[in-house]
């Protein structure tokens, strides 16, 4: 008997904060049955411009470079000669504000608190019709322009899918990355996860159908309406790792901000989306040493810079074993490799108060440490 296809509403009992990261793949799975009819009835279009004022960033910053794919935001203060850090947020359903969500829940704020004063974040742009053919190479090329603008070498911090992009960049431009942090980053998809199992179960045609229906664009707003998994205060508390208190002003502010952040979706270029699903998640080309970036095959064994891997014990998007499996693919000597695991889900790795004050404090110290001949020596928590 064929396995019953569940709709997003039937899956609503799952952790909202983790499920939202799976939406583009789940949507493609459903494109094979009820989703196809739903799409036929409601022709997707690029997400409309929101009538609501965009959420302000938590930490003061300046846009120092505007490219087709991104606005490069600089969060700098004090010593302009300090080692620059670039935080590469995932280019997925939600924007880069995940790295600077709210006071006490901002990775940028946490790194500044621990002494890092030159921080940059590529604020990915929602895809428009003229961006439909942008590929992974386009995003790597513009990331390279941004790093040249900052001044290489940089310390590169990759969050979730920003992690595999950062790793590929470090392998393609080894002289431009000093140290590398990969947080909840999917790289070796042969290690099972909900993400990898979902993609493996789908034919390429399912993803192609979604792109065709969107006329070359994967509409975030359209997918979010279809996904329709509500969150509540418990979800926000679990994600942010704090008790908000019933009816408190603080709870109201954070719940409202979370709701607005959730609604502020990004559209993806169809070409980029198909390349990611096929090359990264279906064929596992990065881990297999067969991924080609800007004309050159990527060999992760040539990545020898110090690397810090961060994982979540309860992460269903990128489980601990998958996040740590990356270590075996690298040329980084064991003495230059650090690992940390937190008792949390995926989104908490970037927004959770406890994670930001624990593992990210350790990461900040590691980034600032003079590793020298004892590179990779344990940095106290």
MARLUM-360646 format. One record per atom (N, C-alpha, C, CB): residue in one letter; x, y, z. Coordinates in steps of 0.02 Angstrom, whole numbers, plus 50000, padded with zeros to 5 digits. Glycine has a CB too. Layout:
<pts>
aXYZ...
</pts>
This chain:
<pts>
x500424994150000x500005000050000x500445006250000x499525000050061x500275011049958x500665017149953x500605021150019x500435021549894x501145024250038x501135028250099x500695034350089x501845030350118x500285035750140x499825041350136x500225047850135x499335041250195x500025052350089x500335058950086x499995063550135x500305061750015x500385066350180x500105070950230x500185078050206x500455070050298x499685081950220x499715089050203x500075092750258x499015091950192x500305098950246x500635102750299x500205103350361x500805109650274x499545104250354x499125104950412x499125098650455x498405106650392x499185092750422x499195086550459x499855085850496x499085080650413x500375089150472x501025088850505x501115094350557x501575089450453x500575097950572x500635103750615x500865102250686x499975107350618x500835095850705x501075094150772x501825094350778x500815087450791x502175094350721x502895094550723x503125101550744x503195092750655x503755101950764x504035108350788x504015113550733x504745107350814x503615118750742x503545123950690x504225126950672x503075129450714x504625128350723x505245131850711x505725127850668x505575133550777x505655121250666x506075117150622x505725115750556x506265110650657x505065114850558x504715113150497x504765118650445x503995111750512x504765125050465x504785130450416x505415130050373x504755137150450x505935126850398x506555126350358x506495120950304x507155124950403x505995116650309x505915111250261x505405113050206x505695104950296x505105119050210x504525120550168x504645119750093x504295127350181x505215121750064x505265121349991x505275114149967x505885124849967x505535109650008x505585102649989x504925099050000x506135099150028x504595100550055x503935097650068x503445099850014x503685099550138x503495106149994x503055108649942x503155104949877x503165116149931x503785103449861x503915099749800x503645092649804x504665099649786x503685089649863x503415082849871x502665082849856x503545080149942x502335087849882x501605088249872x501425090149800x501305093149920x501925092549762x501785094349693x501575088349652x502395097749661x501715082449677x501545076349640x500815074449647x501975070649664x500445077249696x499755075149704x499305081149716x499695070249761x499055081949777x498575087249789x498855094149776x498325086849860x499505094949786x499825101449776x499765103749703x500555101049797x499825099049656x499785100749586x499115103949570x499905094649541x498575100949597x497905103749585x497835110449619x497365098949609x498125111049679x498085117449716x498435122949677x498405116749786x499015121249648x499375126149608x498985128149546x500045123349589x498645123249516x498245124749456x497685129649472x497965118349426x497405129049532x496855133349552x497095140249574x496465130149608x497705140749599x497975147049624x498655148349593x498015146949702x498665151449536x499285152649500x499775156649542x499145156349433x500355153749556x500835157349599x501145163249563x501385152549621x501325168049602x501655173949576x502175176249627x501145179649560x502665180249605x503145182749654x502785186149712x503635187649620x503085185749770x502785188549830x502685196049822x503205187049892x502085198549838x501965205749832x502355209649884x501225207249839x502485215849868x502825220149917x502375221049978x503015227049886x502665220050037x502265220450098x502035227650110x502665217950158x501415228350132x501165234950149x501435237150217x500395235050149x501675232350256x501935233850322x502665235750318x501835227850370x502875240550357x503565242650357x504005236850376x503675248550406x504565235750339x505005230150355x505265230550426x505595229950306x505385224750455x505655224550523x506335227950525x505705217350548x506445232050575x507095235250583x507595230150609x507045241350632x508215231050590x508745226850617x508865228750690x509395227450575x509065223950729x509165225050801x509785229250814x509215218350837x510325227750779x510965231050791x511095236450738x511545225850791x511305242350758x511455247650709x511935245250656x511735253850744x511785246950593x512205244750538x512145249450479x512025237650517x512585248650431x512585252650371x512635248150310x513165257850371x512245249450258x512315245850195x512905248750157x511655246150152x513425244750148x514045247250118x514125244950046x514635244950158x513685240450023x513735238049955x513055235249934x514285232549948x512825237149875x512195234649848x512345230749784x511695240549834x512195224249786x512265219849729x511595217049710x512775214149743x511555213549654x510915210849633x510645205849684x510985207449565x511075201949714x510855196549759x510815198749832x511315190749754x511145204249850x511195205949921x511305213349933x511765202149953x511155215349994x511405221650023x511905219650076x510825226150052x512525221850070x513025220050120x512985224850178x513745220050089x512795222250237x512725226350296x513355225950340x512105224250336x513575231650362x514165232050405x513965234050475x514685237050377x514155229950524x514025231150595x514705232450628x513635225050629x514985238150617x515655239450642x515655245050694x516125241250585x516115244550739x516195249650791x516905249150817x515675248750848x517165254550841x517825254450872x518385253050823x517835249350926x518785248050838x519405246550802x519275244150731x519805241350841x519415248350682x519285246550612x519805241750585x519265252750569x520345240550623x520875235950600x520765228850625x521555238550622x520225227750662x520105221050689x519935216150632x519525221250740x520055209850644x519905204650595x519165204750576x520105197650622x518995205250512x518285205350492x517955198450495x518215208250423x517325198450515x516915192350517x516315193350471x516695190650590x516205188650427x515615188850383x515145183150403x515805188450308x514525184850423x514025179850442x513585178550382x513605182250504x513635172550354x513265170750294x512625167150314x513685166250246x512065170850316x511415167950334x511155163750276x510905173550352x510695159050290x510425154950235x509985159050189x510025149150264x510015157350125x509565160350076x508995155450067x509935162050007x508475156250107x507925151550107x507265155450115x508005146150164x506805152750152x506145155850158x506175162750190x505675151450197x506585163450242x506625169750279x507295173050266x506525168550354x507325179550280x507925183350265x508465182850317x507745190450256x508995186950306x509585186650348x509475189550417x510145190250314x508895192350431x508745194950497x508785189450550x508065198250498x508795183250529x508875177750576x509515178450616x508865171050539x510005182150589x510645183150623x510635189150670x511195184050573x510085192950670x510035198950712x509315200150731x510325205250674x508985194850757x508265194850764x507995199950815x508045188050784x508235199650877x507975203850930x508495204450986x507295201050958x508445209551029x508915210051085x508915203651126x508735216051129x509515201151139x509585194851176x509515188751132x509075194551230x509335189751068x509245184251021x509555185950955x508495182651012x510125189350958x510475191550899x511185188850900x510485199250894x511375185250848x512055182650842x512545188550834x512115177750783x512345193450794x512775199350785x512905202650853x512465204350736x512375203650891x512435206750957x512885202651003x511735207550989x512805196051000x513205191551043x513945191951025x512955184351038x514105192150961x514805192550940x515105199250960x514865191450864x514705204550953x514955211150975x515075211251051x514445216650957x514625208351088x514695208151161x515335204551181x514095204651193x515535199751140x516145195951157x516765198551120x516045188651140x516735204951099x517335208351077x517445208851002x517895205051105x516975206550961x517075206750889x516735213050861x516785200350855x517135217450832x516875224050814x516825225350739x517315229250844x517045220550698x516975221250624x516575215350598x517685221750589x515925216250594x515475210850574x515085213050512x514985208950632x515015208450465x514645209850403x514135204250392x515135210450342x513565206050363x513045201150348x512775202550278x512475201350401x512815197650232x512475198450167x511715197750178x512725193050115x511365203150165x510635203250173x510335201350105x510375210350197x510175194850097x509965192150033x509325195450008x509865184650037x509295196949944x508705200149914x508215194949889x508915204849857x507575196549895x507055192249866x507115192449790x506345194349890x507055186549759x507145186149686x506585189649649x507195178849664x506765193349598x506285196449553x506315192749486x506425204149544x505865194649439x505835191049376x506505191149339x505295194249331x506875196549343x507505196849307x508065192949343x507725204049298x507905190049401x508395185949437x508245178549431x508405187949511x507745176649393x507525169649392x508065164749370x506925168949346x508545167149330x509065162749305x509715163049345x509215164349233x509705166549401x510315166649443x510455159749470x510235171749501x511095157949470x511305151249491x511725151649554x511715147849434x511935145849579x512385145749637x513015149749621x512565138449657x513265149049560x513865152749540x513765160349547x514055151049468x513185162749530x513045169949537x513105172149610x512355171649511x512845168049656x512875169849727x513585169249754x512395165349767x513965164349731x514665163749751x515065169749725x514965157149725x514925171649662x515295177249633x515155183749670x515105178049559x514535184949689x514385191149724x514615190849797x513635192549722x514625184949826x514935184149893x515675185849888x514835176949920x515995183949833x516705185549823x516805193049816x516965181849761x516355196349780x516405203649773x516345206949843x515855206349725x515875204449883x515775207249950x516395206349993x515175203949984x516705200549990x517305199350030x517895203550006x517495191850029x517935204549941x518455209049915x518335216149940x518475208949838x517705218149945x517535224749970x517745225450043x516785226149962x517625220250083x517805220250154x518565220250162x517495214250190x518885215950122x519605215050127x519775208250155x519915220450171x520005203750112x520175196950132x520855196950168x520205192250071x520955191950212x520505186250226x519995188050280x520915180150249x519425184750276x518895185650325x518805179350365x518225187650291x518495179950424x518245174150460x517535173150436x518285175050539x517375167350411x516735166050379x516305161650424x516835162750309x515705164050440x515235160450483x514625158650443x515045164750546x514515152250429x513965149950388x513405146850429x514205145050337x512795149450422x512225146950459x511785142750413x511815152850489x511645136550433x511205132150395x511455131750322x510465134550397x511015133450273x511235133050203x511755138250186x510635133750157x511815143350227x512375147850219x513035144350236x512295153950263x512975138650270x513575134750288x513875131250229x513395129650341x513465127550190x513775124250132x514025129350081x513265119450098x513675135050075x513905140250030x514585143050054x513385145950025x514655144050119x515275146550147x515845141450138x515195148150221x515695135050148x516215129950140x516445129550067x515945123150163x515965129750021x516155129649950x516585135749933x515525129349904x516395141449960x516785147549948x517495146749975x516445153649980x517555144050036x518215143150066x518645138450025x518145140550138x518335133349995x518715128649953x518905131849886x518305122349941x518455136149861x518585139349795x519085145049801x517935141949765x519075148549857x519525154249868x519895153449935x519135161049867x520335148449939x520645146750004x521035152450036x521095140949996x521315156949996x521705162350025x521295167950053x522165164949974x520635167650045x520205173150066x519825171650131x519705174750012x519925165650159x519585163750221x520115161850273x519085157850210x520105165050330x520585163650384x520345157950428x520705169950425x519715158450451x519415153250492x518685152350471x519455154950569x518415146550484x517755144850459x517325141850515x517805139950400x516725144550523x516235141850571x515635139450532x516025147350625x515425133150544x514845130250511x514345128350565x515045124050467x513775131750567x513265130650618x512645127550588x513095137350654x512485121450608x511905118050581x511925117650505x511265121450603x512505116150478x512615116550405x512565109650372x513295119550390x512115108850323x512065102550287x512595102150233x511365101750255x513035097150237x513555096250186x513535089150159x514255097850215x513655084150202x513645077250180x512945074450190x514165072950219x512555074450137x511855072550141x511765065050146x511475075350081x512315061250139x512255053950146x512095052050218x512905050550123x512245056550265x512045055450334x511305057550340x512495059550385x510865053050360x510145054250354x509895060250395x509765048150376x509395063650368x509035068850402x508355069450369x509415075750399x507895073050401x507235074150370x507325077650303x506785078250416x507795082150299x507925085850238x508155081250182x508455091350251x508675077250197x508955072950145x508475067450124x509605069850168x508095064550172x507615059350155x507055062050111x507325056250218x506845068150125x506305071250087x506515072250014x506095077850118x507135074650005x507375075949937x507485069449900x508015080049938x507765064449934x507915058149901x507295054649876x508295053649948x506735055749909x506115052449891x505765055649831x505635052349950x506025061149806x505695064949753x506065064549687x505625072149774x505695063949632x506015064749566x506155072049552x505575061649511x506625073249509x506805080149491x506195083849463x507385080149440x505755080049430x505175083249398x504735086949447x504765078049361x504725084649509x504305088049559x504565095149572x504305084049625x505215095849577x505505102549587x505415106849525x506245101949606x505515103749467x505445107549404x504735110049395x505645103049345x504255105949416x503555107949409x503415114149451x503095102249430x503685114449511x503565120149554x503855126549524x503855118949624x504455125849493x504765131649462x504375133949401x505495130049443x504145129149361x503745130849302x503105134449322x503585124649261x502785131949373x502155134949395x502275142149419x501835130849450x502855143549445x503015150249469x503355154549417x503445149849530x503355152149354x503655155849299x504385157649314x503255162249285x504745152749339x505455153649352x505635156149421x505735158249303x505135157449463x505245159949530x504895155249580x504995167249538x505225153649635x504905149949689x504655155249739x505405144849723x503995156049742x503685161349782x503645159549856x502985162949755x504005163249897x503985162049969x503305163449999x504505166250003x502985168849979x502335170650005x501815165349987x502105177549979x501855162849926x501375157849904x501475151249943x501455156549829x502105149449951x502255143249988x502055143750061x502995141649983x502155149550091x501985150450161x501225149750171x502225157250187x500835152550125x500105151850130x499895144650124x499755156150077x500235141050081x500075133950073x500295129850134x500405131150009x500885131550159x501175127950216x500715128750277x501885130550232x500575135050295x500055136650345x500115132750410x499375135350315x500715132550438x500795129650504x500835135350555x501435125050508x500345135950598x500355141450646x500865140150702x499665142550676x501125145350730x501555144550789x501205147950847x502265147550776x501435146250907x501135149150967x501695151351014x500655144151002x501505153651072x502005156151119x502495150651140x501665159051181x502245144451146x502695138951165x503235138051112x502285132451173x503055138451047x503555137850994x504095143151000x503225138150926x503875149351012x504335154951017x504785154051078x503955161651021x504495151951134x504895150851194x505415145451183x504435148851253x505225139951149x505695134551136x506265136951090x505335128451105x506085140751040x506585143150992x507055148251024x506235146350932x506775152951062x507185158151091x507495156151158x506775164351101x507285150351184x507555147651246x507445152451305x508305146151238x506825154451314x506655158651370x505915158151385x506855165951357x505735159351448x505045159551469x504795166751461x504965157151543x504305167651418x504055174351403x503535176751452x503775174551334x503205172151488x502695174251535x502045175751501x502935180251575x501505173351529x500845174351499x500645181651499x500325170251536x500505184351439x500235191051434x500715196751449x499665191651477x501345195251457x501825200651473x501935204951411x502485197751498x502165211051422x502315215551367x502875212651324x502525222551393x503365209751356x503925206851320x503695201151275x504455204351369x503245196951301x502985191551260x502615194251200x502525187051302x502205199351210x501815202251155x502275205051101x501355207751181x502805208551122x503265211451074x503625206051034x503785215951110x503875200851068x504235195651032x503775191450989x504595191251082x503175190051013x502705186150972x502515190050909x502075184351012x502405196550917x502235200650858x502825200850810x502045207650880x503425201550837x504015201850793x504115195150757x504645203650834x504005189750794x504075183150763x503565182250707x503985177550816x502945184350719x502435183650668x502615187650606x501755185850695x502845193850616x503035198050559x503645195150523x503175205150582x504125192550560x504715189450530x504505183450488x505225187450584x504045179450515x503815173450480x503465175250415x503345169450525x503095180750414x502725182750354x503165185950301x502155187450373x503735188550321x504175192250275x504615187250236x504615197350313x504315183950188x504655178650152x505075181350094x504155173550126x505535177150071x505935178550012x505735173949955x506685177850028x505775176449894x505695172349835x506395169949813x505335176149777x506415163949784x507055161149761x507065160649685x507165154149792x507645161849654x507695160649582x507605153249567x508385163149555x507225151649515x507105144649499x507735140849484x506645144249441x508205143949448x508825140549430x509225138849493x509255144949384x509295143649538x509655142449601x509315136849640x509675148949643x508655137049646x508295132049685x508385125149656x507545133749687x508355124449590x508445117849559x509155115349567x508265118249484x509645119749563x510345117649573x510455115349644x510825123449557x510175118849692x510275116949762x509955110149775x509975122149809x509325109249754x508995102949768x509325097149732x508255103349748x509545098249670x509835092749631x510565091449650x509795094349557x510985096549649x511705095549658x511915094749730x512085101249628x511605098749775x511805098549845x511435092949882x511665105249879x510765092549873x510365087949914x510195081349881x509745091349934x510145081049815x509985074549784x510615070649766x509555075649721x511095074049735x511695070549713x512275070949763x511925073349647x512215075249813x512725075849866x513415077349835x512755069349907x513425081749786x514045082949748x514595086249790x513895087149688x514405090449838x514925093749878x515325088549917x514615098949926x514975084149952x515305079049993x515675073949950x514805075450037x515425072749890x515735067749846x516315070549805x515225064949798x516465076949814x517035079949779x516905081049705x517625075649787x516265081849687x516095082749616x515735089249602x515665076949593x515715093549651x515375100049642x515835104849607x515135102949710x515575108249556x515975113149518x515735120149536x515925111949441x516195124249560x516025131149580x516445136049539x516145132249656x516115140249501x516455145249460x517015142149419x516735150749504x516835136549386x517285133349339x517815128749368x517625138449301x517805127749434x518315123449464x517985118249509x518825127649505x518205111949503x517935106649546x518185107749617x518155099549520x517715106949664x517865108349734x518105102049770x517255111249769x518685102449800x518965096949840x518995099349912x519685094749813x518545096749955x518535098950024x519165096950061x517935095950060x519535092150035x520175090250066x520685095850063x520445084150034x520565100750019x521025106350013x520865111950063x521015109049943x520305111150099x520135115950152x520545114250214x519365116050168x521015118350231x521475116850287x521445122150342x522185116150262x521005126950334x520955132250385x520635129550448x520545138350358x520745132850505x520395130750566x519635131050556x520605135150626x519285125850581x518555125350571x518225123750638x518385119850519x517655127050650x517245125750709x516565123450686x517195132150755x516345117550708x515695114650690x515225115050750x515775107250667x514625117950739x514115118550791x513495114650769x513945126050805x513225110650815x512635106450799x512135106850856x512845099150786x511515104650841x510995104250891x510775097050902x510385108550870x510735095050965x510545088150981x509845086450957x510595086951055x509395091450955x508705090250937x508545093050867x508235093350988x509055094150828x508965097050761x508745091550713x509625100350737x508145092350683x507915087450634x508085089750563x507155086450641x508265096050554x508445098550488x509155096350470x508385106250485x509625097650516x510315095350507x510525092050573x510805101450489x510405085550580x510565082150643x511305082450660x510345074850638x511435081350723x512125081750748x512605077650705x512155079250821x512435071350690x512885067050653x513035069950584x512595060050646x512535072850552x512655075850486x513085082050491x511995077450453x512945086250541x513345092350549x514085090750563x513065096650607x514205085550602x514895083750620x515225079350567x514895080050686x514845076350522x515135072150469x515575076250423x514585068850428x515475082750421x515885087150378x516625086650396x515655094450385x516775085450459x517475085350482x517895080350443x517505083750556x517605074650428x517975069350394x518135071050321x517595062850396x517795076050294x517895077950224x518435083150214x517245080450195x518635086350269x519085092150265x519815090150270x518915097050319x520235094550245x520955093650254x521215097050317x521325096250194x520765100050355x520955103450417x521255098350467x520345107050449x521855099550492x522145094950542x521695094550604x522855097250562x521675088650636x521245087850695x521375093050749x521355080950724x521985095350757x522135100350808x521835107050793x522895101050816x521615108150731x521315114550711x520555114050704x521625116950646x520275108550727x519565107350719x519215107250787x519435100750683x518695111250794x518305111450856x517575109450842x518325118550886x517255106550893x516555104750888x516185106850952x516475097050877x515545108450943x515115109751001x514415107550983x515135117251022x514055104851032x513365102751021x512935105551076x513315094951018x512365108351057x511905111351105x511255107251108x511755118651085x510935106951167x510295103351174x509715107551147x510165101451248x509665108151081x509165112551051x508995110350981x509405119851051x508485113550952x508295112550883x508675117150837x507545113450874x508485117050773x508875120550722x508895128150730x508595118850654x508315131150735x508285138450736x508595141350800x507565140750731x508575137450854x508875139850916x509635140650910x508715134950973x509945137150863x510665137850854x510865145050837x510905133150799x510395148850808x510545155650787x510195160950828x510365156450714x509655158950864x509245163750899x509145162250973x508575164250866x509335156350994x509225154251063x509665157951113x509325146851070x509365160551166x509755164451215x510315160351247x509285167051269x510175154051264x510685149951297x511255148251249x510365143451323x511085146651186x511605145051138x512055151151124x511295142551072x511745156951118x512125163051104x512605164851161x511655168851091x512405163251222x512825164951279x513315159351297x512395166551340x513245153551265x513685147951280x514145146251222x513265141851299x513895142551173x514335140451118x514575146151075x513965135451074x514145151251065x514385156851024x514905161051061x513795161251002x514865161151127x515405164551165x516055160751155x515225164951240x516015154151157x516605150151145x516875151251074x516445142551157x516425151651026x516625152750956x516965159550949x516025152250909x516685164650981x516975171350977x517685171351005x516545176451016x517785167851061x518455167451090x518935163751044x518435164151158x518675158451013x519085154450966x519285158650906x518685148250942x518825162750881x518975166950823x519505172150840x518345170350798x519515174350902x519985179650922x520645176850951x519665184050973x520665170350963x521255167450994x521845167350946x521105160351018x522435168150972x523055167350933x523225159950935x523645171850961x522985156350884x523075149050885x523805147050876x522655145850830x524165150450833x524885149250826x525045141950815x525255151650886x525565139550848x525775132650840x525335127750877x526475131850864x524895130450920x524435125950956x523735127150931x524475127051034x523685128350865x523035129750834x522535124350852x523105130350758x521945126550870x521425121750887x521415119750959x521485115750845x521885122550999x521885120951070x521215122951100x522465124651106x520975119051147x520315120051175x520225127051205x520165114751227x519695130351184x519525136851213x519005135751267x519265141851158x519135138151327x518685136751382x517995139651369x518965139551447x517475136151391x516785138351380x516635144451422x516285132751396
</pts>
